Amino acid sequence: MDQFRSWGTPLDGPVTADAVEDALAASWRRVRSTRDPGYPVVRASVLSLIVCVTDPSATDRVLDAIRNLSRLHPSRTIILLPDGYPGDDDVRVWHSTGCAGGDDHERVVCGEQLVIAARGKAIRFLPSLTDQLMLTDLPSFLWWIGDVAVSHDSLFDRLTELADRLVVDSSDFVRLGASLARLDQLARRRHQPCSPSDLNWARLTPWRELVAQFFDSPALRPHLFHLDEISVDYSAVDGGGLAQTVLMISWIASRLGWQLDLSARRVQLRRADGGAVSIAPRPVAETGLPELSQVTLRADGAAIFTISRESDRAQALTEADVAGVPALRRIARFDTGDLSSLLADELVFFQRDRVYEAALRLAVQLSDWLGAPNR
């Protein structure tokens, strides 16, 4: 069908791993036959990337990101679509090859892509077929799009057993609390470890860097240990705003050794010295910005630290108002990157993100207290 042309060439006949490999080999022969022999085609793979799209509406967005990604990370990409296409067949496969480089390059570097769609009971065969098609002796990443709780539960378990790293995007979570809890369970799993990471956490990198920079100065650092309020303004329209708010607060708390105060009637944290830290998540209907728009830290009524993202999205205003010290204000560059660049950055990290995992443990509790959807 026309709507599937961008997915590649349909595989004819029964779907088996051997049939898929034969189709890819034939595709490579055709690619080489059409290229100038002076510029050899190099079939390159630095990793295996498995992409599972549990939300069919996200398919086109994901495919666009993968096409941009292939220029930076030539690989074998296996895109799984459980219940992601209409039709009568139980399993369908589309295959394609893509190349980067032209006649002005000494060689053309190419990667390959497989789209595997399954319906109904055939979904249970996706992990075994994926296992047979993964490249051996290379790192493997699983990019899971959608919630990681309840829906396609066994599929998630089996795919994470195949991968070294899991990448999610909590801005896509509908059940934020339950999905964060599942990620925390995965991070704690010791058999067949698959370390999790979150593109929404990566989007917070500029925020975290700017917060940390406030306290680089020895004159301001003491206020870090007397913080007593954290307020975060986030978009009530964008789905990632609450997730980023939870992760941002959890990062600050986990780095400073704070705990959630479960005995309090309202949501608050408890510092290591016993002092209380109030939390003020503030959903804003019209920010003009995705996710977060402002983060404010207060310390003992003597200091206020604020980061406000500018409306052009490329800059942020940082302000430090401290008693007895001239106000400090500066404009900082602010760039979170698009989806493919965020994913590309994740694919160069092979070790666990201990800072993220520590924040994740607290985020699970915090999301429950803030009333994040769990079911």
The 8 nearest C-alpha neighbors of each residue, nearest first, counted from 0:
[[1, 2, 3, 4, 9, 5, 86, 6],
 [2, 0, 3, 4, 5, 6, 7, 8],
 [1, 3, 0, 4, 5, 6, 84, 59],
 [4, 2, 6, 1, 5, 0, 7, 93],
 [5, 3, 6, 1, 7, 2, 0, 8],
 [4, 6, 3, 7, 2, 1, 62, 8],
 [5, 7, 3, 4, 93, 114, 8, 94],
 [8, 6, 95, 94, 93, 5, 4, 9],
 [7, 9, 93, 94, 95, 10, 6, 4],
 [10, 8, 93, 92, 11, 7, 94, 91],
 [9, 11, 92, 93, 8, 12, 94, 19],
 [12, 10, 9, 13, 14, 92, 18, 22],
 [11, 13, 14, 10, 18, 15, 9, 91],
 [14, 12, 15, 11, 18, 10, 91, 90],
 [13, 15, 18, 12, 16, 90, 91, 19],
 [16, 14, 18, 17, 13, 19, 128, 20],
 [15, 17, 19, 18, 20, 132, 131, 128],
 [18, 16, 20, 15, 19, 21, 14, 22],
 [17, 19, 21, 15, 16, 20, 22, 14],
 [18, 20, 22, 16, 17, 21, 23, 15],
 [21, 19, 17, 23, 22, 18, 24, 16],
 [20, 22, 24, 18, 19, 23, 17, 25],
 [23, 21, 19, 25, 20, 24, 18, 26],
 [22, 24, 26, 20, 25, 21, 27, 19],
 [25, 23, 21, 27, 26, 22, 20, 28],
 [26, 24, 28, 22, 23, 27, 21, 29],
 [25, 27, 23, 29, 24, 28, 22, 30],
 [28, 26, 30, 24, 29, 25, 31, 23],
 [29, 27, 25, 31, 26, 30, 32, 24],
 [28, 30, 32, 26, 27, 31, 25, 33],
 [31, 29, 27, 28, 32, 33, 26, 34],
 [32, 30, 28, 34, 33, 29, 27, 40],
 [31, 33, 29, 30, 34, 28, 35, 27],
 [32, 34, 31, 30, 29, 35, 28, 36],
 [35, 33, 31, 32, 36, 30, 38, 39],
 [34, 36, 37, 38, 33, 39, 32, 31],
 [37, 35, 38, 39, 34, 31, 40, 32],
 [36, 38, 35, 39, 105, 106, 34, 102],
 [37, 39, 106, 36, 105, 35, 40, 107],
 [40, 38, 106, 36, 37, 107, 41, 35],
 [39, 41, 107, 106, 108, 31, 42, 38],
 [40, 42, 108, 43, 107, 109, 39, 106],
 [43, 41, 109, 110, 108, 40, 44, 27],
 [44, 42, 41, 73, 109, 110, 108, 74],
 [45, 43, 74, 73, 46, 75, 110, 42],
 [44, 46, 74, 73, 137, 43, 72, 47],
 [47, 45, 138, 137, 74, 44, 139, 48],
 [48, 46, 139, 75, 74, 133, 76, 134],
 [47, 49, 76, 140, 139, 141, 77, 75],
 [48, 50, 141, 77, 76, 78, 140, 142],
 [49, 51, 78, 142, 141, 79, 143, 77],
 [52, 50, 79, 143, 78, 144, 80, 53],
 [53, 51, 144, 80, 54, 79, 143, 50],
 [52, 54, 145, 144, 51, 55, 81, 80],
 [53, 55, 56, 52, 57, 145, 144, 58],
 [56, 54, 83, 57, 58, 53, 52, 80],
 [55, 57, 54, 58, 59, 60, 83, 53],
 [56, 58, 55, 60, 54, 59, 61, 52],
 [59, 57, 61, 55, 60, 56, 62, 52],
 [60, 58, 62, 61, 57, 63, 56, 55],
 [61, 59, 63, 57, 58, 62, 64, 56],
 [60, 62, 64, 58, 59, 63, 57, 65],
 [61, 63, 65, 59, 64, 60, 58, 66],
 [64, 62, 66, 60, 61, 65, 59, 67],
 [63, 65, 339, 61, 67, 62, 66, 68],
 [66, 64, 68, 62, 67, 63, 69, 61],
 [65, 67, 63, 68, 69, 64, 62, 70],
 [68, 66, 64, 65, 69, 70, 339, 63],
 [67, 69, 65, 70, 66, 339, 71, 64],
 [70, 68, 73, 72, 71, 66, 67, 65],
 [69, 71, 68, 72, 99, 67, 73, 66],
 [72, 70, 69, 68, 73, 343, 67, 99],
 [71, 73, 69, 70, 74, 68, 45, 343],
 [74, 72, 110, 69, 44, 43, 109, 71],
 [75, 73, 44, 110, 46, 45, 47, 76],
 [74, 76, 111, 47, 112, 110, 44, 48],
 [75, 77, 48, 112, 49, 74, 47, 113],
 [76, 78, 49, 113, 112, 114, 50, 48],
 [79, 77, 50, 114, 49, 51, 113, 115],
 [78, 80, 51, 115, 50, 116, 114, 52],
 [79, 81, 116, 83, 52, 82, 115, 51],
 [82, 80, 117, 83, 116, 122, 118, 53],
 [83, 81, 118, 117, 84, 80, 119, 116],
 [84, 82, 80, 55, 81, 116, 85, 117],
 [83, 85, 82, 86, 116, 80, 55, 117],
 [86, 84, 83, 87, 82, 118, 88, 116],
 [87, 85, 88, 84, 89, 118, 91, 90],
 [86, 88, 89, 85, 118, 90, 84, 91],
 [89, 87, 90, 86, 91, 118, 117, 85],
 [88, 90, 118, 117, 121, 87, 91, 119],
 [91, 89, 117, 88, 116, 118, 121, 92],
 [92, 90, 116, 115, 117, 88, 93, 89],
 [91, 93, 115, 10, 114, 9, 116, 94],
 [92, 94, 9, 7, 8, 114, 10, 113],
 [95, 93, 113, 7, 8, 112, 114, 9],
 [96, 94, 7, 112, 111, 8, 113, 97],
 [95, 97, 111, 110, 112, 98, 109, 26],
 [98, 96, 109, 110, 111, 95, 99, 69],
 [97, 99, 109, 108, 107, 110, 100, 96],
 [100, 98, 108, 107, 70, 109, 101, 97],
 [101, 99, 107, 104, 108, 98, 106, 102],
 [100, 102, 103, 104, 107, 99, 106, 38],
 [101, 103, 104, 38, 100, 105, 35, 106],
 [102, 104, 101, 105, 100, 106, 38, 107],
 [105, 103, 106, 102, 101, 100, 107, 38],
 [106, 104, 38, 103, 107, 39, 102, 37],
 [105, 107, 38, 39, 104, 40, 108, 41],
 [106, 108, 40, 100, 99, 41, 39, 98],
 [109, 107, 41, 99, 98, 40, 42, 43],
 [110, 108, 98, 42, 97, 43, 41, 99],
 [111, 109, 73, 74, 97, 96, 43, 75],
 [110, 112, 96, 75, 95, 97, 76, 74],
 [113, 111, 76, 95, 75, 94, 77, 96],
 [112, 114, 94, 77, 93, 78, 76, 115],
 [113, 115, 78, 93, 92, 77, 79, 94],
 [116, 114, 92, 79, 91, 78, 80, 113],
 [117, 115, 80, 91, 90, 81, 79, 83],
 [118, 116, 90, 81, 122, 89, 121, 82],
 [119, 117, 82, 89, 121, 122, 81, 120],
 [118, 120, 121, 122, 82, 117, 89, 81],
 [119, 121, 122, 123, 118, 89, 124, 117],
 [120, 122, 123, 119, 118, 124, 89, 117],
 [123, 121, 117, 120, 124, 125, 118, 119],
 [122, 124, 121, 125, 120, 154, 126, 153],
 [125, 123, 122, 121, 127, 126, 128, 120],
 [124, 126, 128, 122, 123, 127, 129, 121],
 [127, 125, 129, 128, 124, 158, 130, 157],
 [128, 126, 130, 129, 124, 125, 131, 123],
 [129, 127, 131, 125, 130, 126, 124, 132],
 [128, 130, 126, 132, 127, 131, 125, 133],
 [131, 129, 127, 128, 133, 132, 126, 161],
 [130, 132, 128, 129, 133, 16, 127, 134],
 [131, 133, 129, 130, 16, 128, 134, 20],
 [134, 132, 130, 131, 47, 129, 135, 75],
 [135, 133, 47, 137, 132, 136, 75, 46],
 [134, 136, 137, 133, 138, 47, 132, 139],
 [137, 135, 134, 138, 46, 139, 133, 47],
 [136, 138, 46, 135, 134, 139, 45, 47],
 [139, 137, 46, 47, 163, 140, 136, 45],
 [138, 140, 47, 162, 163, 46, 48, 137],
 [141, 139, 164, 48, 162, 163, 165, 49],
 [140, 142, 49, 165, 50, 162, 48, 166],
 [143, 141, 166, 50, 167, 165, 49, 51],
 [142, 144, 51, 167, 50, 141, 166, 52],
 [145, 143, 52, 53, 51, 167, 142, 168],
 [144, 146, 171, 53, 172, 54, 143, 147],
 [147, 145, 172, 148, 178, 173, 174, 171],
 [148, 146, 178, 145, 181, 149, 150, 155],
 [147, 149, 178, 146, 150, 177, 181, 152],
 [148, 150, 152, 151, 147, 146, 177, 153],
 [149, 151, 152, 148, 147, 146, 53, 153],
 [152, 150, 154, 153, 155, 149, 53, 148],
 [151, 153, 149, 155, 150, 154, 148, 156],
 [154, 152, 156, 155, 151, 157, 123, 158],
 [153, 155, 151, 157, 152, 156, 158, 123],
 [154, 156, 152, 158, 153, 157, 159, 151],
 [157, 155, 153, 159, 154, 158, 152, 160],
 [156, 158, 160, 154, 159, 155, 153, 126],
 [157, 159, 161, 160, 155, 156, 126, 154],
 [160, 158, 162, 161, 156, 157, 193, 155],
 [159, 161, 157, 158, 162, 191, 156, 193],
 [162, 160, 158, 159, 157, 130, 163, 139],
 [163, 161, 139, 159, 140, 164, 160, 141],
 [162, 164, 193, 139, 140, 138, 194, 192],
 [165, 163, 140, 194, 193, 162, 195, 141],
 [164, 166, 195, 141, 140, 194, 142, 196],
 [165, 167, 142, 196, 197, 195, 141, 143],
 [168, 166, 197, 143, 142, 198, 144, 169],
 [167, 169, 198, 197, 170, 199, 171, 144],
 [168, 170, 172, 171, 199, 167, 242, 197],
 [239, 169, 171, 168, 238, 172, 199, 242],
 [172, 170, 169, 145, 168, 173, 238, 239],
 [173, 171, 146, 169, 175, 174, 170, 145],
 [172, 174, 175, 171, 146, 372, 145, 238],
 [175, 173, 373, 372, 172, 177, 176, 374],
 [174, 176, 178, 172, 372, 177, 173, 371],
 [175, 177, 373, 179, 366, 178, 371, 174],
 [176, 178, 373, 180, 179, 175, 174, 148],
 [179, 177, 181, 147, 148, 175, 180, 176],
 [178, 180, 182, 176, 181, 177, 363, 175],
 [181, 179, 183, 177, 178, 182, 363, 176],
 [180, 182, 184, 178, 183, 179, 185, 177],
 [183, 181, 185, 179, 184, 180, 186, 178],
 [182, 184, 180, 186, 185, 181, 360, 179],
 [185, 183, 181, 187, 182, 186, 188, 180],
 [184, 186, 182, 188, 187, 183, 181, 193],
 [187, 185, 183, 184, 188, 194, 182, 195],
 [186, 188, 184, 185, 189, 183, 192, 182],
 [189, 187, 185, 186, 190, 192, 184, 191],
 [188, 190, 192, 187, 191, 186, 185, 193],
 [191, 189, 192, 188, 160, 193, 187, 185],
 [190, 192, 160, 189, 193, 188, 161, 163],
 [193, 191, 189, 190, 188, 194, 163, 160],
 [194, 192, 163, 164, 162, 159, 165, 195],
 [193, 195, 164, 351, 186, 165, 192, 163],
 [196, 194, 165, 164, 166, 186, 193, 182],
 [195, 197, 166, 165, 167, 198, 194, 352],
 [196, 198, 167, 200, 168, 199, 166, 169],
 [199, 197, 168, 201, 200, 167, 202, 341],
 [198, 200, 202, 197, 201, 168, 169, 170],
 [201, 199, 197, 203, 198, 202, 204, 246],
 [200, 202, 198, 203, 199, 204, 197, 341],
 [203, 201, 199, 335, 200, 204, 198, 205],
 [202, 204, 200, 206, 201, 205, 207, 199],
 [203, 205, 207, 201, 206, 202, 208, 200],
 [206, 204, 208, 207, 203, 209, 333, 335],
 [207, 205, 203, 209, 204, 208, 210, 306],
 [206, 208, 204, 210, 205, 209, 203, 211],
 [207, 209, 205, 211, 206, 210, 204, 212],
 [210, 208, 212, 206, 211, 207, 205, 213],
 [209, 211, 207, 212, 208, 213, 206, 214],
 [210, 212, 208, 209, 213, 214, 207, 215],
 [213, 211, 209, 215, 214, 210, 208, 216],
 [214, 212, 211, 210, 215, 209, 216, 219],
 [213, 215, 220, 216, 212, 219, 211, 223],
 [214, 216, 212, 213, 217, 220, 211, 219],
 [215, 217, 214, 218, 219, 220, 213, 212],
 [218, 216, 220, 219, 215, 214, 221, 213],
 [219, 217, 216, 220, 221, 214, 215, 222],
 [220, 218, 216, 214, 217, 221, 222, 213],
 [219, 221, 214, 217, 222, 223, 218, 216],
 [222, 220, 223, 219, 224, 218, 225, 217],
 [223, 221, 225, 224, 220, 219, 298, 226],
 [224, 222, 221, 220, 225, 226, 214, 298],
 [223, 225, 222, 221, 226, 220, 255, 298],
 [226, 224, 222, 298, 223, 227, 299, 221],
 [227, 225, 298, 297, 223, 224, 228, 222],
 [226, 228, 276, 298, 297, 277, 275, 225],
 [229, 227, 277, 276, 297, 296, 278, 226],
 [228, 230, 296, 278, 295, 279, 277, 297],
 [231, 229, 279, 295, 280, 294, 278, 228],
 [230, 232, 294, 280, 293, 281, 233, 279],
 [233, 231, 281, 293, 292, 282, 291, 280],
 [234, 232, 291, 282, 240, 290, 292, 283],
 [233, 235, 290, 283, 236, 240, 237, 282],
 [234, 236, 282, 284, 283, 237, 233, 240],
 [235, 237, 234, 284, 238, 285, 240, 283],
 [236, 238, 234, 239, 235, 240, 290, 289],
 [239, 237, 170, 240, 236, 171, 241, 235],
 [170, 238, 240, 242, 290, 237, 241, 243],
 [239, 241, 290, 233, 243, 234, 242, 238],
 [240, 242, 244, 243, 239, 245, 233, 238],
 [243, 241, 239, 245, 244, 240, 246, 169],
 [242, 244, 246, 240, 241, 245, 247, 239],
 [245, 243, 241, 247, 242, 246, 240, 248],
 [244, 246, 242, 243, 248, 247, 362, 249],
 [245, 247, 249, 243, 244, 248, 362, 250],
 [248, 246, 244, 250, 249, 245, 243, 251],
 [247, 249, 251, 250, 245, 246, 244, 252],
 [248, 250, 358, 246, 252, 247, 362, 251],
 [249, 251, 358, 247, 253, 248, 252, 246],
 [252, 250, 248, 254, 249, 253, 255, 247],
 [253, 251, 257, 249, 255, 250, 254, 256],
 [252, 254, 256, 250, 255, 358, 251, 249],
 [253, 255, 251, 252, 256, 250, 257, 354],
 [256, 254, 252, 253, 257, 251, 270, 271],
 [255, 257, 253, 254, 252, 271, 258, 270],
 [258, 256, 270, 252, 269, 255, 271, 253],
 [259, 257, 269, 268, 260, 256, 270, 252],
 [258, 260, 268, 261, 269, 267, 257, 365],
 [261, 259, 268, 262, 269, 267, 263, 258],
 [260, 262, 263, 259, 266, 264, 267, 268],
 [263, 261, 260, 264, 265, 259, 267, 266],
 [264, 262, 265, 261, 260, 266, 267, 268],
 [265, 263, 262, 266, 261, 267, 260, 368],
 [266, 264, 263, 267, 277, 368, 262, 261],
 [265, 267, 278, 368, 263, 264, 277, 268],
 [266, 268, 277, 278, 276, 260, 265, 259],
 [269, 267, 259, 276, 260, 258, 275, 257],
 [268, 270, 275, 258, 257, 260, 274, 273],
 [271, 269, 257, 274, 273, 272, 275, 268],
 [270, 272, 273, 257, 256, 269, 274, 255],
 [273, 271, 270, 274, 269, 224, 275, 257],
 [274, 272, 270, 271, 269, 275, 257, 268],
 [275, 273, 270, 272, 269, 276, 271, 227],
 [274, 276, 269, 268, 270, 227, 277, 273],
 [277, 275, 227, 268, 228, 267, 269, 278],
 [278, 276, 267, 228, 227, 229, 268, 275],
 [277, 279, 229, 267, 228, 230, 280, 266],
 [278, 280, 230, 281, 229, 231, 277, 228],
 [281, 279, 231, 230, 232, 278, 282, 244],
 [282, 280, 232, 231, 279, 283, 233, 230],
 [283, 281, 235, 233, 234, 232, 280, 284],
 [284, 282, 234, 235, 285, 233, 281, 286],
 [283, 285, 235, 234, 236, 286, 282, 233],
 [286, 284, 283, 287, 234, 235, 236, 288],
 [287, 285, 288, 234, 283, 284, 292, 289],
 [286, 288, 285, 310, 289, 234, 292, 284],
 [289, 287, 286, 292, 290, 310, 234, 312],
 [288, 290, 237, 234, 291, 287, 240, 292],
 [289, 291, 240, 234, 233, 239, 237, 288],
 [292, 290, 233, 240, 293, 232, 234, 289],
 [291, 293, 308, 232, 233, 307, 288, 290],
 [294, 292, 307, 232, 306, 231, 291, 308],
 [293, 295, 231, 306, 305, 230, 232, 307],
 [296, 294, 305, 230, 304, 229, 231, 306],
 [295, 297, 229, 304, 303, 228, 305, 230],
 [298, 296, 303, 228, 226, 302, 227, 304],
 [297, 299, 226, 302, 225, 227, 300, 301],
 [300, 298, 301, 225, 227, 226, 297, 302],
 [301, 299, 298, 302, 297, 303, 227, 322],
 [302, 300, 299, 322, 321, 298, 303, 297],
 [303, 301, 321, 298, 320, 297, 300, 322],
 [302, 304, 297, 320, 296, 319, 321, 305],
 [305, 303, 319, 296, 295, 318, 297, 320],
 [306, 304, 295, 318, 317, 294, 307, 296],
 [305, 307, 317, 294, 293, 316, 295, 318],
 [308, 306, 293, 316, 315, 292, 309, 305],
 [307, 309, 315, 292, 314, 316, 293, 312],
 [308, 310, 315, 314, 311, 312, 307, 316],
 [309, 311, 312, 308, 287, 288, 313, 314],
 [310, 312, 309, 313, 314, 308, 288, 315],
 [313, 311, 310, 309, 314, 308, 333, 288],
 [314, 312, 333, 311, 334, 332, 309, 315],
 [315, 313, 332, 333, 309, 331, 312, 308],
 [314, 316, 308, 309, 331, 307, 330, 333],
 [315, 317, 330, 307, 306, 329, 308, 331],
 [316, 318, 306, 329, 328, 305, 330, 315],
 [319, 317, 328, 305, 327, 304, 320, 306],
 [318, 320, 304, 327, 326, 303, 321, 305],
 [321, 319, 326, 303, 302, 318, 304, 327],
 [322, 320, 302, 324, 301, 319, 323, 303],
 [321, 323, 301, 324, 302, 320, 325, 300],
 [322, 324, 321, 325, 301, 320, 326, 302],
 [323, 325, 321, 322, 326, 320, 327, 319],
 [326, 324, 327, 323, 320, 321, 322, 319],
 [325, 327, 320, 319, 324, 328, 321, 318],
 [326, 328, 319, 318, 325, 320, 329, 317],
 [329, 327, 318, 317, 326, 319, 316, 330],
 [330, 328, 317, 316, 331, 318, 327, 315],
 [329, 331, 316, 315, 317, 314, 332, 328],
 [332, 330, 315, 314, 316, 333, 329, 317],
 [331, 333, 314, 313, 315, 334, 330, 205],
 [334, 332, 314, 313, 315, 205, 331, 335],
 [333, 335, 313, 336, 332, 205, 312, 314],
 [334, 336, 202, 333, 337, 205, 204, 201],
 [337, 335, 334, 340, 341, 338, 202, 339],
 [338, 336, 340, 339, 341, 335, 342, 64],
 [337, 339, 341, 340, 342, 64, 336, 198],
 [338, 340, 64, 342, 341, 68, 337, 343],
 [341, 339, 343, 342, 337, 338, 336, 344],
 [342, 340, 338, 344, 343, 339, 336, 337],
 [341, 343, 345, 339, 344, 340, 338, 346],
 [342, 344, 340, 346, 345, 341, 339, 68],
 [343, 345, 341, 342, 346, 347, 340, 348],
 [346, 344, 342, 343, 347, 348, 341, 166],
 [345, 347, 343, 344, 348, 342, 140, 349],
 [346, 348, 345, 344, 349, 343, 72, 342],
 [349, 347, 346, 345, 350, 344, 351, 352],
 [348, 350, 347, 351, 164, 346, 163, 138],
 [351, 349, 348, 352, 194, 164, 353, 163],
 [350, 352, 194, 353, 349, 195, 348, 356],
 [353, 351, 355, 354, 356, 350, 196, 194],
 [352, 354, 356, 355, 351, 357, 358, 350],
 [355, 353, 357, 356, 352, 358, 250, 254],
 [356, 354, 358, 352, 353, 357, 359, 196],
 [355, 357, 359, 353, 358, 354, 352, 360],
 [358, 356, 354, 359, 355, 360, 353, 253],
 [359, 357, 250, 249, 355, 356, 361, 360],
 [358, 360, 362, 356, 357, 361, 355, 183],
 [361, 359, 362, 358, 357, 363, 183, 356],
 [360, 362, 364, 363, 359, 358, 249, 365],
 [363, 361, 359, 365, 249, 364, 360, 245],
 [362, 364, 361, 366, 180, 365, 360, 179],
 [365, 363, 367, 361, 362, 366, 368, 360],
 [364, 366, 362, 368, 367, 363, 369, 361],
 [365, 367, 369, 371, 176, 363, 368, 364],
 [368, 366, 370, 364, 365, 369, 371, 176],
 [369, 367, 365, 370, 366, 266, 364, 371],
 [370, 368, 366, 367, 371, 365, 266, 280],
 [369, 371, 367, 368, 366, 372, 373, 176],
 [370, 372, 366, 176, 369, 367, 175, 373],
 [373, 371, 174, 175, 176, 374, 370, 173],
 [374, 372, 174, 177, 176, 175, 371, 178],
 [373, 174, 372, 177, 176, 173, 175, 149]]
